């Protein structure tokens, strides 16, 4: 895996945990990056009669649409002889910044289905959809930056595979795979905890931090053209 991808993936994992946590706290249980979770919270909204059901219903088609458009954009960029990673990261950062501005200006949101909440929430979903597409298609060899269930599953398999394994080459290969998985899990966990603590301290202004992290990932691509 290129070194630029090794350093970028944990940073994006941090943002995945951070933005998902803030979305859940500020947008009536909306997950911006973890679309599956919205089906669970949709059921909760229906049972308890709380707001946010419409936002959760919209999240899946918006997420899928943006991922599809991101793929088309990446193909178009590649056909022009350019590398898609940098422009996609810039677009992701712009949308993440817009999400932060909307949240700070229009929030907090007591009604998750209000126009302001829907616009803000879907902007966050779009930003994280681009991150998911980047992670899936453009970070060569890096584990997912938002889908931690898969990372935990692979990590558990690898840890238990090491028990009793004597072949040094196989052990080395497993350990090599475990390192980036562990870093992404750590980044995501720190992002979740950090988001909760900062939300308590400064409210929605905490969304400045993931924007700064996203800016750093963009700058990182300009600092090195290694296997972008």
C-alpha positions, -999 to 999 in steps of 0.1 A, spaced: 0 0 0 14 35 -9 25 54 22 2 83 13 -27 59 15 -15 45 48 -15 80 64 -47 91 48 -70 62 56 -68 66 95 -75 104 91 -106 96 69 -116 70 95 -114 96 122 -137 118 101 -161 89 95 -166 83 132 -167 121 140 -192 131 114 -214 101 119 -216 108 156 -224 145 151 -251 136 126 -267 112 151 -265 138 179 -276 169 160 -299 155 133 -323 133 153 -304 100 148 -293 105 112 -262 85 102 -244 104 74 -218 77 66 -234 45 80 -265 41 58 -275 7 73 -279 23 107 -306 46 93 -329 17 88 -326 9 125 -332 45 136 -360 47 111 -378 19 129 -371 37 162 -386 69 148 -417 51 137 -422 33 170 -416 63 192 -431 89 169 -400 110 168 -389 132 139 -363 123 114 -380 95 95 -380 114 62 -343 122 64 -335 85 71 -356 74 41 -339 100 19 -304 91 31 -302 58 11 -311 71 -24 -291 103 -19 -261 82 -8 -264 58 -37 -268 86 -62 -238 105 -50 -216 74 -50 -227 67 -86 -220 102 -97 -187 101 -80 -178 70 -99 -188 86 -132 -167 117 -123 -137 95 -115 -140 76 -148 -142 109 -167 -112 124 -148 -92 92 -155 -101 93 -192 -85 128 -194 -53 113 -181 -56 127 -146 -57 109 -112 -92 111 -96 -81 110 -59 -71 146 -55 -102 163 -71 -125 139 -54 -109 147 -20 -113 184 -28 -150 180 -36 -154 159 -4 -138 187 16 -160 214 0 -192 194 8 -180 187 43 -173 224 49 -207 232 35 -223 207 59 -205 223 88 -216 258 78 -252 248 73 -252 229 107 -237 259 125 -259 285 109 -292 265 109 -289 242 138 -295 229 164 -323 208 148 -352 198 171 -372 186 140 -351 162 119 -376 165 90 -376 203 88 -363 218 56 -332 231 72 -324 197 88 -330 179 55 -308 202 35 -280 200 61 -283 162 66 -283 154 29 -253 176 24 -235 156 51 -247 123 35 -233 135 1 -199 144 16 -196 110 33 -208 92 2 -179 106 -17 -156 95 12 -170 60 9 -164 60 -28 -129 72 -24 -121 46 2 -136 18 -19 -121 27 -52 -91 50 -48 -72 42 -16 -52 12 -29 -50 -16 -3 -64 5 25 -92 -9 47 -126 8 46 -127 42 64 -164 40 76 -175 4 75 -160 -8 107 -180 -40 109 -159 -54 81 -127 -42 97 -136 -57 131 -145 -90 114 -113 -92 94 -93 -81 124 -108 -108 146 -102 -135 120 -66 -124 116 -59 -123 154 -73 -158 159 -55 -171 128 -22 -161 144 -29 -184 173 -10 -216 167 3 -205 133 39 -214 129 47 -203 93 66 -170 97 58 -158 62 21 -162 68 24 -146 103 42 -116 88 15 -112 61 -13 -113 86 5 -88 109 10 -65 79 -27 -67 72 -37 -61 108 -17 -28 112 -38 -6 88 -70 -23 101 -61 -14 136 -52 22 127 -85 27 110 -104 12 139 -85 35 163 -91 65 141 -128 58 139 -131 52 177 -112 84 185 -134 103 161 -166 91 178 -154 99 213 -138 132 202 -171 142 185 -191 135 216 -168 154 239 -164 184 215 -202 185 209 -207 189 246 -181 216 248 -187 237 217 -218 224 200 -219 222 163 -188 243 160 -169 210 165 -175 203 128 -146 226 121 -123 198 131 -132 172 105 -131 199 78 -95 207 89 -87 170 87 -102 168 52 -81 198 42 -50 180 55 -58 150 32 -60 173 2 -27 190 11 -12 156 16 -19 147 -20 -1 179 -32 28 171 -9 34 137 -27 24 124 -61 34 89 -50 10 64 -65 -20 87 -62 
